[in-house]
Every structure is written in C-alpha cells, then in structure tokens.
Amino acid sequence: MSNTKIVIRPKILCFVDYYIPGYKGGGPLRTIQNMVSELGNEFDFWIVTRDRDYLDTGPYTNLLINQWNKVSNSNVYYASPEIFTFFGVLNLLKSTQHDILYLNSFFSWSVTVLPLSLRWLGYYSRHPVILAPRGELSPGALSLKRFKKSLFLVFVRLFGLYENIYWQASSCLELNDICHEIGLSESSPDIFVAADLLHSPICEFNELNAFNQIKRPPGALRLIFLSRISPKKNLDYLLALLGNLTESIELYIYGPIEDSKYWSLCQDLINDLPKSMTVFYKGHVPHEQVKETFATCDIFIFPTLGENFGHVIYEALTAGTAVVLSDQTPWDSEGSSAVKILPLDRPDKWIELIRTLSTLDESAYEALRLSAIKYARSYLDSNSALEQNRRLLLAAVGIKNGINKK
C-alpha cells in the first residue's frame, strides 16, 4: 500500500484584463504572472483574460481562443469579446470549479463589474472574493474621468455591489485609499496589505550583475519615460518641465499610446521645446527588453498621478537606472541617492533636480548606478510580499472551509 500523500491545491479563478503572452497591459499582468510563478505549487491558478493584448484589434494567433490553455504552471482562458457578456461570464463562473474568485480591477466592466453583478443578483454562488483595485482608487487615478467614477462609487455604496469581499492593498498608501473610498476601517479584517510579487531572486541577481558593468557614454543627459501614454502617467507634466530648461537633454519615450488626443497634446509640447532638447518616441517595448532599454539611459523620470506599486520602477532599478518619481507611489528613497521622490505641486523642485542631473560626470553616474542596484538588492532581500500574498489566499480559503481566518 502506497504512503504517497495527495495534496489538493486550492483553486483560484482569476479574472484579469490582460495576461501573457501580452506585455502592454502594465502592472496587473506582471503581478499575476509573478504570483503564478511564486505560488503555483501551492495554489491552482485558472486565469480568465482577454484574447488579445492591450490596444490590439485582433486576437493572439498561436493560442486556443475560448478554450483553456496550459500556460506555465496555470490554465488560461483567452476569451473573445463575445464571452464578456452576462451569460458568457456566468457560464465561466459556473463551469469552472474554484475555491476563490480573484478580481484585478475596481472599475473594469469585464473582469470585475460583471462577475460581482452576477454575484449580487444571486446567479453565482457566494465563493470568497478577493478584489485588488491595482491603484484605481488613488486620488490621481480618480481625478481622471472624475464624474463618471464618482457616480459609479455612489452606485456601489448604495446597492452594496462590493460588499462581503476581501480587499487587497498593495501598500499602506493604497490601504488608505481603499478605506477612504469604500468606507472601511484600516483595522477591518476584510482588508489585507499584500504587496505585488516580484521575480525569483536568483533571476534578479543574475541580471543585476550584468547591468552593473554598463558604462555611461559622454553626451547629453538621457532621460527615459517608459509607461502607457495616458493622462494618469503624466507625460505632459514632464514635457512642460523640460520647456523651462536650456540644458542639453535627450528624452526617450516608450509605451503604447492609450489616448490619441492626449498624445496630440504631448506632441504640441514637444514641438515647443527648446532646441537643446531632443525627444524620441520609440513605441512599446516587449517585456524581455525592458531592463536592457532602461540600461541605455541615465534616469527614469516618472511623474505619475498614482501607482499602487510600479513594477516598471523596480525594473529600472535592477537595470542600474536611477529613478525620479512623484510622491504618488509607495516607493521611498530610504537614503538612496538613486531614488528621488518629488511632489507634483512643486515643479520648481523637478526643474532644479533635472538641471543638477544634467551636470553629472561619469564617476557620479557610476555611483548612481551602483546605488540603484544596491537599492534593488536590498528591496528584494527585505520584501515580504510572498508571505503576505500566501496569507491572503489562505485566509479566503479558510473562510470557504468554515475556518476562522485568525
């Protein structure tokens, strides 16, 4: 008689707007990929996502659409637009056995509002639900399309659409945002702080060693802006800052154009820049080339209106590229010269810093690179995200099984 012990992994049904092989969808995609990588041996992930990458008009060509695909240590359902309907989502919820429903947006109609509406109407049995707003409730994010979002929040509170669920905050900053908008107490047992998961440390350390050897060529200060071209990412703020400078600066812009009208505004600002400024728009970057792209520049400058985490910030640091950030992210300088945090209501501080950075010589740049890599190593060593996420998922499983999560 065999003594082999069969371990049944709790099954997580995860809805997320975009997933691999896509790469343009930003942080939520990367967070779920890392969660599967780090926790896939303990939890069985079944992921429902769109059949195409962010802003693409056609589906992936090398995957089964509207069927389950085995992708790494998970199963992924690449759903066509026709599936994201009342009955399409209901069929997925009922036909896919699961222990936890894990949603990765607050406002997305497809991956959050539809499943929660079905739950509220009683069509979907009340499995434990975890909702990760992914920064959508930050003041900066809510300032965009404010009226529409405010109206939806009133509806949510009035009808209780988002009641009796667990909330995942990626930081204490996001915890405050969630509590403020939803009306929860910070000590509520229904909200967890579970930071976004990163890559395997072994992988990161190998990359850090390689990027440590890169030398800065002479010439103008090379700034990089790598993110979606949208009002939330605040590229126009950066361009307006550069309009006040006469130093020799090159700005490299990477990322998909989410809002064509906004990009037109940015182009007008680019055209008005002094002749000492050169701006290059380079389009989007496949994820496997992001760190290499960062390493070609001196400073990642990111005046975002709000990030719940900011995977792109960590990726810049692992490439040895110092970062200049708005105060609307959970990152802090911790005494590192490679991380500068500035308030958006003080453009003079941004201008002063950019001017100072433009005077750096090769030795100062090398010191910044080393500081960035040291910060990335330290952050990775001290990061407790894995245990935080494990605790969150086990708490929800415990409630399903009638176990008090304490």
N, C-alpha and C positions, 0 to 999 in steps of 0.2 A: 504493500500500500504506500503510495507516494505521500511525502510530507510537504510537498510544494504548496506554498501559501499563495492563493489567488488574491491579488489586490485590485479592488474595483475603484477606479479613479472617478471622483465626482465629475459630472458632465456640465460644462459651461457652454451655453448657447450665447454667442456673442454677436451683436449687430454693430457694424462699423461701416461708415460710408465708403471708405477706400482701403484696399489691402494689397499686399504684394501679389503679383509682380509690379503693381503700380508703385510710383515713388513721388508723385506730385502732390499727394494729399496731406503732407505735413506730419505733425507730431503724433496724432492718434494712430495712424497706420504703423509708425515705428514703435509706439508703445505696445500695441497688441502683438506685433511680431516679436518683440523682446520678451513679453510675458509668456508667449508660447515657448520660446527658446529656453527660458529660465524655469518655468513651472509646468512644462508639458509632460514631464514624467510623473507629476503628482495630480494633475487635473487634465481632463479630456476636453480639449477645446474644439468646438464646432462653430465656425465663423460664417456669418451671412454678410455679404458685401455686394457692391455694385459690380457689374460685368465689364467695367471699363475704368480707366484711370481718370483722375481729376481733370475736367475740362475736355476730355476726349469725346468725340462724337460717335465712335464705333467701339464694339466690344473687343476684348482680347481674342487673338486668333488661335492661340495654342492651348486653350483650356476648354473644358466642358462647361457650357452655359446652361443655367437652370438645372444643374446636377451637382452632386457632391464630388469634390476633387480632393485627393490626398496631397497635402502641401506640407512638407517637412513633418513636424510632429502634431499636425492638426488636420481637420477636414474643413474644406472651404466651399461654400455655395456661392457661385458667382451669378447673381440674379439680374435678369434683364429688367428694364424699366416696367414692363408689364407685371412683374412679380410684386413690386412695391405698391400694392393696392390693398384694400381692406381684406378681400378674400385670399389674395396671394400670401400676405404676411400671416393671416390666420392659419392657412394650411401649413406653412412652415413651422409655426409655433406648435401646432397640434401633432404634426407628423414627426417632429424631431424630439425624441425623449431627452429631457435635460433636468438638472437639479437647480441651476441658477440661470437667470436671464441677465445678461450683462450688456448695458447700453452705453454708447460712447458719444453722446451729444446731448445737449439740452433742447435745442431748437430744431434739429433735423426731423422733418416730417417722416422720411422713410425709415430711419433706424431707431427713432425714439417715440415720436408722437403717435405713429400708427400702432406699434406694439402696446403702448400704455393706454391708448384709447380702447383697444380690444379688451385689455385687462379691466379697465374702468366699466365697460359695458357688460362685463361678465362672460364674454365669449372665450376667454382664455383663463385657465385655472391659475390660482394665485401662487405661482412659484416665487421664491425670493427674487427680488430685482435689485441689481446694483446699477446706479447711474453715475457716470463720470462726465461732468459738464465740459471738461477739457478747456477751461478758461473762458467759456462763453458767457459766464456771469460776472466777469471782471468789469469794472467801471468803463475801461476803454472799449471793450467789446460791446457793451450795452449802449455806448454813445453813438454807435453806428446803427442806422435804421431804428432809432430810439422809440418812435411812436409805435411801430409795429411790434417791437419786442415788449414794450411796456404793456400794450394791450393783451399780448399773449400771457404775460405774467399775471395780469389781473384774472384772466380766464382760468389759469392753472390754480390760483389760490381759491377762486370762487367755487370751482367744481371739484377740487381735490384730485385732479388728474395724476399728480405726482406724489400722492400720499402713500404711506406704508411701504417705502422703499429705502434701501441703503444708498448713501451718498459717498462717493469717493472724491476727496480733495487731494490734489497733487502736492499741496503745500499748505502751510498755515495761512498764507496770504489768500489762497483760494478757499480755504475753510471759512475765513471771514466773509468772503464774497457770497458764498452759498448761504451761509446763515443769514446774512443781511437780506438777500433777495427772497429766500424761501420762508424765513421766519423761524428758523431752528435755533436752538441754543448751542453754543460751541461745545457744551458738555453732553449734548444729546448722544445717546447710544446708537443713533441711526446714521451718524456721520463718522467716517474714518479718514485719517490722513495717510495716504499710501502713494508715495512718490512714483513718478514714471520710471519704469525699469530701463536699465542701460544694457549694453552688450556685455558679453562674457569678459571678465577682467583679463584673461590670457590674450584674447584677441586685441584688446585695447593696448596692453603693454607692448606687444609686438609693433603695433602701428606707431605708438609714441616714440619708440626707439628710432624708427625710420625717419620720422618727421623732425627729430632732434638735430639731424645733420644738415638741414637746409640752410643755406646762406642767403642773406638779402643782397640782391644786386643793387648797384647805385641808381639814382634817379629820383623821380617824384614819389611822394607818399602814395602808396597803393591801398586805397580803401575798398572793402568789399561789402556789398549788401546782398545777402542770399536768403530769399524768402518769397512768398507769394506777392505779386504786385497787387495789393489791395489797400484800401484806406486804413485797415487795422494795423498793418505793418508800418505805415507812416513814412514811406519813402519821400513824400513831398516835403515833410519836415526837414529831412536830411538835405534835400536839394536846396531848400530855402536857406539853410545854414551855410552851405557852400557858396551861395550867392554873395555872402558877406566877407569872403576871403579872397586874397590875391596870391596865396601860396601856390606852388606847383603841385597839383593833386590829380591823381587818376582814380576814378570811381568805376568799379566793375559791378554791374547789376546782374544778378542771376535769379531766375524764378519764373514760373508761369504767370501770364497776365490774366488775373482773375476779373478785373474790371477795366474794360477798354476806355471808358470815359475818364477814369482815374489815371490811367496810363497816359492819356492825351494831356491831362493837366501836368503830369510829371515831365512829359516831353517839352511842354512850353517852358517849364522851369529850367530844363536842361539847356534849351536854346538861349536862355537869358544869362547863363553862367559866364563868368569872366573867361578870357582866352587862356588863362593859366590852368583852367580845369579841362580835363578830358574825361568823357563819360562813355562807357561801352556797355551796351545791353547784350548779354551773352545767351539769353534763353534759359531753359531749365537744365538741371544737372542730374543725371542718373545718380542714385544714392551711393553706388560704389565709387563714384568720382568726387564726392563732396569734400572729403578731407584733403585730397590732393588739390582740389580747387582752392580751398582755404589757404593751403600752404604756399600758394603763389602770391599771396597778398600780405600786407603788413598788419592791417587792423580790420576786424569785423565790426562794423558800426550798425547798430540795430535800435532805432528809436521807437520800438513797438508800443502800441497803445495797451497791450496786455498779453501776457503768456502765462499759462498755468505751469509750464516747465521750460520748454525751449530746447528740444534735442539739438537744434542747429547751433546753439550756444556751446553745448558740451563738445560737439563735433569740431567747432572752431578751435577750442582749447586743446583738444587732443592733436590737432594739426600744428600746434605751436603758434597759433594766431591769437594775439591779444584781442579782447573784446571791449567795446564801449556800448553800454546798454542804458535804456531808460530805466526808471525806477518802478516800472510796471511788470517786473518779472520777479520770481522768487530768489534769484541769484544775488549774492553779495560779494564784496571784494575780499573779505577775510584777510585784509592786509596785503593782498597780492597786487603787484604793480601791473599785472596782465588783465585785471578786471576793473573797469571803471564804471560806476553807476551814477547817472546824472538825471536830475528832474527835468521833465519836459517843459515846465513853466520857466526854466532858466536857459533860454537859447544862448545867452552870453557865455555860460559855462561850457557848452558844447563847442562854441566857436573858439574859445580860449584853449580848450584841450586839443582840438584838431590842429590849431596853429602850433602848439607845443610839439605834438607828434610829428609834424612836418619837419622839425629840426633835428630829429633823431639821427645819429650816425650808426654805422654798422655795429659797433660794440653795444650800444644801447638797445638796438633791435634784437641782438642775440640774447641780451639779458631778459628782454620781454618774452622772447620765445621760450627760454628756459623756465621763466616764471609761469607761463601758460601751461606748459607740460607738467610742471610740478603741481600746479593747482588741479589739473585734470587727474593726476595720480592720487592726490590727497582726497579729492572728492569721491573717486571710485572706491578707495580704501574705506572711507567713512560712511559710504552710502548704505542705508538700512532699508532700501526700497523693497528688496526681495522679501524680507520678513514681514514688512508692512502689507504687501500685496497678498502674501500667503495667509496672514491673519484675517484680512478682509474676506477672502474667498471661503476660508474655513468657518468664519462666523456665519456667513449666509447659509452654508451647508448645514451647520449646526441647527439653525432655526428651522430649516426644512425638515430635519430629522427630530425635531422636538427637543433639542438641547439648548440650554441657556448659553448664550454666547460669552458670558462672563466666565 
